[in-house]
Amino acid sequence: MASIFNKKLSKSCSFCVHGNKSEYSDEIFCAKHGVTNKRDYCRHYKYDILKRVPDKVKPTGTFSEEDFSL
Protein backbone atom coordinates (compact mmCIF):
# COMPACT_ATOMS: atom_id res chain seq x y z
CA MET A 1 0.00 0.00 0.00
CA ALA A 2 3.04 2.27 0.21
CA SER A 3 2.86 2.77 -3.54
CA ILE A 4 -0.18 5.09 -3.46
CA PHE A 5 1.90 8.21 -4.12
CA ASN A 6 5.34 6.94 -5.14
CA LYS A 7 6.25 3.45 -6.25
CA LYS A 8 9.89 4.03 -5.27
CA LEU A 9 8.99 5.05 -1.71
CA SER A 10 11.03 2.93 0.67
CA LYS A 11 9.65 1.57 3.91
CA SER A 12 10.47 3.74 6.90
CA CYS A 13 9.44 3.90 10.55
CA SER A 14 8.60 7.56 10.04
CA PHE A 15 5.66 6.51 7.79
CA CYS A 16 4.48 3.63 9.99
CA VAL A 17 1.24 3.46 11.97
CA HIS A 18 3.12 2.28 15.07
CA GLY A 19 5.81 5.00 15.01
CA ASN A 20 5.72 8.47 16.56
CA LYS A 21 8.35 11.07 15.70
CA SER A 22 10.41 12.58 18.49
CA GLU A 23 10.17 16.36 18.81
CA TYR A 24 13.82 16.71 19.85
CA SER A 25 15.73 14.33 17.56
CA ASP A 26 15.44 12.23 14.39
CA GLU A 27 14.45 9.13 16.35
CA ILE A 28 11.10 7.35 16.12
CA PHE A 29 9.26 5.92 19.13
CA CYS A 30 7.84 2.60 17.97
CA ALA A 31 5.01 0.93 19.89
CA LYS A 32 6.42 -2.49 18.92
CA HIS A 33 10.21 -2.03 19.23
CA GLY A 34 10.88 1.10 21.28
CA VAL A 35 13.27 3.80 20.04
CA THR A 36 14.44 3.27 16.43
CA ASN A 37 16.08 5.15 13.60
CA LYS A 38 13.74 6.83 11.10
CA ARG A 39 15.09 4.70 8.22
CA ASP A 40 14.52 1.37 9.98
CA TYR A 41 11.41 -0.78 9.62
CA CYS A 42 10.25 -4.15 10.90
CA ARG A 43 7.78 -6.88 9.98
CA HIS A 44 5.01 -4.94 11.76
CA TYR A 45 5.39 -2.07 9.27
CA LYS A 46 2.06 -0.64 8.18
CA TYR A 47 1.98 2.45 5.94
CA ASP A 48 0.08 5.47 7.30
CA ILE A 49 -0.90 7.76 4.45
CA LEU A 50 -1.34 10.79 6.74
CA LYS A 51 2.22 10.76 8.11
CA ARG A 52 3.89 11.39 4.76
CA VAL A 53 4.41 14.96 3.56
CA PRO A 54 4.70 14.96 -0.27
CA ASP A 55 7.47 16.93 -1.97
CA LYS A 56 6.54 20.35 -3.30
CA VAL A 57 6.15 20.52 -7.06
CA LYS A 58 7.40 23.61 -8.84
CA PRO A 59 5.30 24.73 -11.82
CA THR A 60 7.04 24.39 -15.14
CA GLY A 61 6.87 26.94 -17.91
CA THR A 62 6.30 30.66 -17.92
CA PHE A 63 2.87 32.16 -17.52
CA SER A 64 1.52 35.65 -18.11
CA GLU A 65 -1.47 37.43 -16.60
CA GLU A 66 -3.43 36.76 -19.79
CA ASP A 67 -3.29 33.04 -19.10
CA PHE A 68 -5.26 33.54 -15.88
CA SER A 69 -7.79 36.14 -17.00
CA LEU A 70 -11.32 35.37 -18.17
Biopython code that builds the backbone (N, CA, C, O; Angstrom):
import numpy as np
from Bio.PDB.StructureBuilder import StructureBuilder

atoms = [
    (1, "MET", "N", (0.806, -1.186, 0.000)),
    (1, "MET", "CA", (0.000, 0.000, 0.000)),
    (1, "MET", "C", (0.855, 1.257, 0.000)),
    (1, "MET", "O", (0.332, 2.358, -0.177)),
    (2, "ALA", "N", (2.149, 1.114, 0.194)),
    (2, "ALA", "CA", (3.036, 2.270, 0.210)),
    (2, "ALA", "C", (3.202, 2.884, -1.164)),
    (2, "ALA", "O", (3.819, 3.941, -1.291)),
    (3, "SER", "N", (2.677, 2.259, -2.181)),
    (3, "SER", "CA", (2.859, 2.769, -3.539)),
    (3, "SER", "C", (1.726, 3.686, -3.985)),
    (3, "SER", "O", (1.580, 3.917, -5.185)),
    (4, "ILE", "N", (0.928, 4.211, -3.082)),
    (4, "ILE", "CA", (-0.181, 5.087, -3.459)),
    (4, "ILE", "C", (0.347, 6.354, -4.130)),
    (4, "ILE", "O", (-0.177, 6.761, -5.166)),
    (5, "PHE", "N", (1.375, 6.983, -3.558)),
    (5, "PHE", "CA", (1.905, 8.210, -4.125)),
    (5, "PHE", "C", (3.161, 7.985, -4.954)),
    (5, "PHE", "O", (3.322, 8.602, -6.007)),
    (6, "ASN", "N", (4.044, 7.120, -4.502)),
    (6, "ASN", "CA", (5.336, 6.943, -5.135)),
    (6, "ASN", "C", (5.720, 5.480, -5.082)),
    (6, "ASN", "O", (5.837, 4.911, -3.997)),
    (7, "LYS", "N", (5.917, 4.866, -6.231)),
    (7, "LYS", "CA", (6.254, 3.445, -6.249)),
    (7, "LYS", "C", (7.650, 3.176, -5.732)),
    (7, "LYS", "O", (7.948, 2.055, -5.319)),
    (8, "LYS", "N", (8.520, 4.189, -5.744)),
    (8, "LYS", "CA", (9.893, 4.027, -5.271)),
    (8, "LYS", "C", (10.043, 4.409, -3.800)),
    (8, "LYS", "O", (11.164, 4.456, -3.293)),
    (9, "LEU", "N", (8.952, 4.680, -3.114)),
    (9, "LEU", "CA", (8.992, 5.050, -1.713)),
    (9, "LEU", "C", (9.433, 3.854, -0.877)),
    (9, "LEU", "O", (8.801, 2.798, -0.899)),
    (10, "SER", "N", (10.529, 4.035, -0.140)),
    (10, "SER", "CA", (11.035, 2.929, 0.672)),
    (10, "SER", "C", (10.312, 2.894, 2.014)),
    (10, "SER", "O", (9.802, 3.909, 2.489)),
    (11, "LYS", "N", (10.280, 1.726, 2.604)),
    (11, "LYS", "CA", (9.647, 1.570, 3.913)),
    (11, "LYS", "C", (10.475, 2.311, 4.945)),
    (11, "LYS", "O", (11.705, 2.293, 4.901)),
    (12, "SER", "N", (9.789, 2.963, 5.875)),
    (12, "SER", "CA", (10.468, 3.740, 6.898)),
    (12, "SER", "C", (9.579, 3.819, 8.135)),
    (12, "SER", "O", (8.356, 3.909, 8.025)),
    (13, "CYS", "N", (10.199, 3.785, 9.306)),
    (13, "CYS", "CA", (9.442, 3.895, 10.553)),
    (13, "CYS", "C", (8.739, 5.244, 10.659)),
    (13, "CYS", "O", (7.750, 5.365, 11.381)),
    (14, "SER", "N", (9.227, 6.246, 9.961)),
    (14, "SER", "CA", (8.596, 7.557, 10.043)),
    (14, "SER", "C", (7.242, 7.588, 9.345)),
    (14, "SER", "O", (6.454, 8.502, 9.589)),
    (15, "PHE", "N", (6.947, 6.606, 8.475)),
    (15, "PHE", "CA", (5.660, 6.512, 7.789)),
    (15, "PHE", "C", (4.778, 5.408, 8.357)),
    (15, "PHE", "O", (3.718, 5.124, 7.798)),
    (16, "CYS", "N", (5.186, 4.786, 9.441)),
    (16, "CYS", "CA", (4.483, 3.629, 9.993)),
    (16, "CYS", "C", (3.383, 4.047, 10.970)),
    (16, "CYS", "O", (3.477, 5.084, 11.628)),
    (17, "VAL", "N", (2.360, 3.237, 11.050)),
    (17, "VAL", "CA", (1.244, 3.464, 11.973)),
    (17, "VAL", "C", (1.718, 3.390, 13.425)),
    (17, "VAL", "O", (1.214, 4.120, 14.278)),
    (18, "HIS", "N", (2.668, 2.526, 13.707)),
    (18, "HIS", "CA", (3.122, 2.280, 15.074)),
    (18, "HIS", "C", (4.173, 3.283, 15.549)),
    (18, "HIS", "O", (4.476, 3.327, 16.741)),
    (19, "GLY", "N", (4.735, 4.089, 14.643)),
    (19, "GLY", "CA", (5.809, 5.004, 15.011)),
    (19, "GLY", "C", (5.337, 6.415, 15.274)),
    (19, "GLY", "O", (4.419, 6.909, 14.619)),
    (20, "ASN", "N", (5.971, 7.062, 16.236)),
    (20, "ASN", "CA", (5.719, 8.470, 16.558)),
    (20, "ASN", "C", (7.049, 9.209, 16.545)),
    (20, "ASN", "O", (8.009, 8.773, 17.179)),
    (21, "LYS", "N", (7.110, 10.313, 15.834)),
    (21, "LYS", "CA", (8.346, 11.068, 15.696)),
    (21, "LYS", "C", (8.668, 11.824, 16.973)),
    (21, "LYS", "O", (7.781, 12.389, 17.613)),
    (22, "SER", "N", (9.949, 11.829, 17.340)),
    (22, "SER", "CA", (10.410, 12.584, 18.494)),
    (22, "SER", "C", (10.488, 14.062, 18.126)),
    (22, "SER", "O", (10.876, 14.406, 17.009)),
    (23, "GLU", "N", (10.123, 14.930, 19.055)),
    (23, "GLU", "CA", (10.175, 16.365, 18.806)),
    (23, "GLU", "C", (11.600, 16.911, 18.899)),
    (23, "GLU", "O", (11.881, 17.982, 18.362)),
    (24, "TYR", "N", (12.498, 16.195, 19.567)),
    (24, "TYR", "CA", (13.824, 16.713, 19.851)),
    (24, "TYR", "C", (14.941, 16.084, 19.043)),
    (24, "TYR", "O", (16.056, 16.605, 19.047)),
    (25, "SER", "N", (14.684, 14.978, 18.348)),
    (25, "SER", "CA", (15.726, 14.332, 17.556)),
    (25, "SER", "C", (15.100, 13.625, 16.359)),
    (25, "SER", "O", (13.889, 13.701, 16.152)),
    (26, "ASP", "N", (15.918, 12.942, 15.577)),
    (26, "ASP", "CA", (15.440, 12.228, 14.390)),
    (26, "ASP", "C", (14.985, 10.808, 14.701)),
    (26, "ASP", "O", (14.772, 10.015, 13.785)),
    (27, "GLU", "N", (14.837, 10.481, 15.965)),
    (27, "GLU", "CA", (14.445, 9.135, 16.347)),
    (27, "GLU", "C", (12.931, 8.961, 16.299)),
    (27, "GLU", "O", (12.173, 9.928, 16.377)),
    (28, "ILE", "N", (12.512, 7.704, 16.168)),
    (28, "ILE", "CA", (11.102, 7.347, 16.124)),
    (28, "ILE", "C", (10.801, 6.464, 17.326)),
    (28, "ILE", "O", (11.551, 5.534, 17.623)),
    (29, "PHE", "N", (9.706, 6.754, 18.016)),
    (29, "PHE", "CA", (9.263, 5.920, 19.128)),
    (29, "PHE", "C", (8.257, 4.916, 18.587)),
    (29, "PHE", "O", (7.133, 5.275, 18.235)),
    (30, "CYS", "N", (8.668, 3.667, 18.525)),
    (30, "CYS", "CA", (7.839, 2.598, 17.973)),
    (30, "CYS", "C", (7.094, 1.892, 19.100)),
    (30, "CYS", "O", (7.677, 1.586, 20.140)),
    (31, "ALA", "N", (5.809, 1.635, 18.892)),
    (31, "ALA", "CA", (5.014, 0.930, 19.894)),
    (31, "ALA", "C", (5.424, -0.536, 19.987)),
    (31, "ALA", "O", (5.188, -1.175, 21.013)),
    (32, "LYS", "N", (6.028, -1.074, 18.946)),
    (32, "LYS", "CA", (6.421, -2.488, 18.923)),
    (32, "LYS", "C", (7.866, -2.723, 19.361)),
    (32, "LYS", "O", (8.162, -3.721, 20.018)),
    (33, "HIS", "N", (8.781, -1.788, 18.992)),
    (33, "HIS", "CA", (10.213, -2.033, 19.234)),
    (33, "HIS", "C", (10.927, -0.952, 20.023)),
    (33, "HIS", "O", (12.144, -1.037, 20.191)),
    (34, "GLY", "N", (10.239, 0.045, 20.506)),
    (34, "GLY", "CA", (10.882, 1.100, 21.279)),
    (34, "GLY", "C", (11.484, 2.172, 20.383)),
    (34, "GLY", "O", (10.916, 2.502, 19.342)),
    (35, "VAL", "N", (12.633, 2.718, 20.781)),
    (35, "VAL", "CA", (13.273, 3.798, 20.040)),
    (35, "VAL", "C", (14.046, 3.217, 18.850)),
    (35, "VAL", "O", (14.873, 2.320, 19.015)),
    (36, "THR", "N", (13.764, 3.741, 17.642)),
    (36, "THR", "CA", (14.436, 3.275, 16.430)),
    (36, "THR", "C", (14.869, 4.458, 15.581)),
    (36, "THR", "O", (14.498, 5.603, 15.840)),
    (37, "ASN", "N", (15.649, 4.161, 14.579)),
    (37, "ASN", "CA", (16.079, 5.148, 13.595)),
    (37, "ASN", "C", (14.944, 5.374, 12.608)),
    (37, "ASN", "O", (14.142, 4.466, 12.389)),
    (38, "LYS", "N", (14.851, 6.552, 12.006)),
    (38, "LYS", "CA", (13.738, 6.829, 11.100)),
    (38, "LYS", "C", (13.808, 6.030, 9.808)),
    (38, "LYS", "O", (12.795, 5.903, 9.121)),
    (39, "ARG", "N", (14.958, 5.490, 9.457)),
    (39, "ARG", "CA", (15.091, 4.702, 8.224)),
    (39, "ARG", "C", (14.855, 3.205, 8.442)),
    (39, "ARG", "O", (14.763, 2.448, 7.476)),
    (40, "ASP", "N", (14.757, 2.783, 9.679)),
    (40, "ASP", "CA", (14.517, 1.375, 9.980)),
    (40, "ASP", "C", (13.046, 1.027, 9.759)),
    (40, "ASP", "O", (12.184, 1.904, 9.701)),
    (41, "TYR", "N", (12.782, -0.269, 9.637)),
    (41, "TYR", "CA", (11.408, -0.775, 9.624)),
    (41, "TYR", "C", (11.448, -2.234, 10.026)),
    (41, "TYR", "O", (12.499, -2.871, 9.961)),
    (42, "CYS", "N", (10.313, -2.764, 10.440)),
    (42, "CYS", "CA", (10.248, -4.149, 10.899)),
    (42, "CYS", "C", (9.093, -4.869, 10.207)),
    (42, "CYS", "O", (8.444, -4.310, 9.323)),
    (43, "ARG", "N", (8.847, -6.089, 10.610)),
    (43, "ARG", "CA", (7.782, -6.884, 9.981)),
    (43, "ARG", "C", (6.392, -6.374, 10.340)),
    (43, "ARG", "O", (5.413, -6.752, 9.696)),
    (44, "HIS", "N", (6.290, -5.516, 11.363)),
    (44, "HIS", "CA", (5.005, -4.943, 11.757)),
    (44, "HIS", "C", (4.702, -3.647, 11.000)),
    (44, "HIS", "O", (3.722, -2.964, 11.298)),
    (45, "TYR", "N", (5.543, -3.315, 10.025)),
    (45, "TYR", "CA", (5.388, -2.068, 9.269)),
    (45, "TYR", "C", (4.026, -1.996, 8.593)),
    (45, "TYR", "O", (3.609, -2.925, 7.902)),
    (46, "LYS", "N", (3.345, -0.885, 8.802)),
    (46, "LYS", "CA", (2.057, -0.635, 8.181)),
    (46, "LYS", "C", (2.038, 0.832, 7.769)),
    (46, "LYS", "O", (2.144, 1.718, 8.617)),
    (47, "TYR", "N", (1.904, 1.090, 6.486)),
    (47, "TYR", "CA", (1.980, 2.448, 5.944)),
    (47, "TYR", "C", (0.805, 3.298, 6.410)),
    (47, "TYR", "O", (-0.348, 2.874, 6.330)),
    (48, "ASP", "N", (1.104, 4.506, 6.900)),
    (48, "ASP", "CA", (0.081, 5.466, 7.302)),
    (48, "ASP", "C", (0.138, 6.634, 6.326)),
    (48, "ASP", "O", (1.106, 7.395, 6.319)),
    (49, "ILE", "N", (-0.874, 6.772, 5.522)),
    (49, "ILE", "CA", (-0.903, 7.761, 4.448)),
    (49, "ILE", "C", (-0.840, 9.192, 4.983)),
    (49, "ILE", "O", (-0.364, 10.080, 4.276)),
    (50, "LEU", "N", (-1.298, 9.440, 6.193)),
    (50, "LEU", "CA", (-1.342, 10.793, 6.743)),
    (50, "LEU", "C", (-0.018, 11.263, 7.330)),
    (50, "LEU", "O", (0.133, 12.454, 7.604)),
    (51, "LYS", "N", (0.940, 10.373, 7.530)),
    (51, "LYS", "CA", (2.222, 10.761, 8.109)),
    (51, "LYS", "C", (3.224, 11.244, 7.061)),
    (51, "LYS", "O", (4.238, 11.845, 7.413)),
    (52, "ARG", "N", (2.961, 10.996, 5.812)),
    (52, "ARG", "CA", (3.894, 11.388, 4.756)),
    (52, "ARG", "C", (3.549, 12.777, 4.244)),
    (52, "ARG", "O", (2.390, 13.076, 3.958)),
    (53, "VAL", "N", (4.577, 13.627, 4.131)),
    (53, "VAL", "CA", (4.411, 14.961, 3.561)),
    (53, "VAL", "C", (5.010, 14.917, 2.157)),
    (53, "VAL", "O", (6.225, 14.773, 2.024)),
    (54, "PRO", "N", (4.194, 15.037, 1.104)),
    (54, "PRO", "CA", (4.702, 14.962, -0.269)),
    (54, "PRO", "C", (5.644, 16.121, -0.588)),
    (54, "PRO", "O", (5.545, 17.196, 0.003)),
    (55, "ASP", "N", (6.555, 15.889, -1.526)),
    (55, "ASP", "CA", (7.467, 16.929, -1.970)),
    (55, "ASP", "C", (6.695, 18.018, -2.703)),
    (55, "ASP", "O", (5.684, 17.748, -3.351)),
    (56, "LYS", "N", (7.178, 19.241, -2.595)),
    (56, "LYS", "CA", (6.537, 20.350, -3.295)),
    (56, "LYS", "C", (6.908, 20.281, -4.772)),
    (56, "LYS", "O", (8.049, 19.982, -5.123)),
    (57, "VAL", "N", (5.937, 20.558, -5.626)),
    (57, "VAL", "CA", (6.154, 20.519, -7.061)),
    (57, "VAL", "C", (6.195, 21.946, -7.582)),
    (57, "VAL", "O", (5.267, 22.726, -7.367)),
    (58, "LYS", "N", (7.284, 22.279, -8.269)),
    (58, "LYS", "CA", (7.404, 23.608, -8.845)),
    (58, "LYS", "C", (6.726, 23.623, -10.204)),
    (58, "LYS", "O", (6.911, 22.693, -10.990)),
    (59, "PRO", "N", (5.943, 24.658, -10.501)),
    (59, "PRO", "CA", (5.301, 24.727, -11.815)),
    (59, "PRO", "C", (6.344, 24.920, -12.916)),
    (59, "PRO", "O", (7.319, 25.652, -12.743)),
    (60, "THR", "N", (6.127, 24.268, -14.023)),
    (60, "THR", "CA", (7.044, 24.394, -15.144)),
    (60, "THR", "C", (6.461, 25.347, -16.170)),
    (60, "THR", "O", (5.242, 25.463, -16.301)),
    (61, "GLY", "N", (7.318, 26.016, -16.883)),
    (61, "GLY", "CA", (6.867, 26.940, -17.913)),
    (61, "GLY", "C", (6.697, 28.347, -17.379)),
    (61, "GLY", "O", (6.725, 28.587, -16.172)),
    (62, "THR", "N", (6.518, 29.274, -18.314)),
    (62, "THR", "CA", (6.298, 30.659, -17.921)),
    (62, "THR", "C", (4.864, 31.028, -18.245)),
    (62, "THR", "O", (4.330, 30.641, -19.284)),
    (63, "PHE", "N", (4.254, 31.770, -17.359)),
    (63, "PHE", "CA", (2.867, 32.160, -17.520)),
    (63, "PHE", "C", (2.769, 33.681, -17.481)),
    (63, "PHE", "O", (3.582, 34.347, -16.840)),
    (64, "SER", "N", (1.786, 34.215, -18.159)),
    (64, "SER", "CA", (1.519, 35.654, -18.114)),
    (64, "SER", "C", (0.154, 35.873, -17.465)),
    (64, "SER", "O", (-0.578, 34.920, -17.196)),
    (65, "GLU", "N", (-0.173, 37.127, -17.219)),
    (65, "GLU", "CA", (-1.467, 37.426, -16.604)),
    (65, "GLU", "C", (-2.624, 37.099, -17.541)),
    (65, "GLU", "O", (-3.737, 36.848, -17.077)),
    (66, "GLU", "N", (-2.387, 37.098, -18.829)),
    (66, "GLU", "CA", (-3.434, 36.763, -19.792)),
    (66, "GLU", "C", (-3.867, 35.305, -19.685)),
    (66, "GLU", "O", (-5.010, 34.964, -19.989)),
    (67, "ASP", "N", (-2.954, 34.456, -19.256)),
    (67, "ASP", "CA", (-3.285, 33.036, -19.097)),
    (67, "ASP", "C", (-4.321, 32.815, -17.991)),
    (67, "ASP", "O", (-5.060, 31.831, -18.026)),
    (68, "PHE", "N", (-4.381, 33.719, -17.013)),
    (68, "PHE", "CA", (-5.263, 33.542, -15.881)),
    (68, "PHE", "C", (-6.480, 34.456, -15.895)),
    (68, "PHE", "O", (-7.277, 34.434, -14.958)),
    (69, "SER", "N", (-6.631, 35.247, -16.926)),
    (69, "SER", "CA", (-7.787, 36.144, -17.003)),
    (69, "SER", "C", (-8.934, 35.492, -17.774)),
    (69, "SER", "O", (-8.713, 34.623, -18.617)),
    (70, "LEU", "N", (-10.132, 35.913, -17.481)),
    (70, "LEU", "CA", (-11.319, 35.373, -18.167)),
    (70, "LEU", "C", (-11.721, 36.215, -19.339)),
    (70, "LEU", "O", (-12.697, 35.900, -20.020)),
]
sb = StructureBuilder()
sb.init_structure("model")
sb.init_model(0)
sb.init_chain("A")
sb.init_seg("    ")
for serial, (resi, resn, name, xyz) in enumerate(atoms, 1):
    if name == "N":
        sb.init_residue(resn, " ", resi, " ")
    sb.init_atom(name, np.array(xyz, "f"), 0.0, 1.0, " ", f" {name:<3s}", serial, name[0])
structure = sb.get_structure()
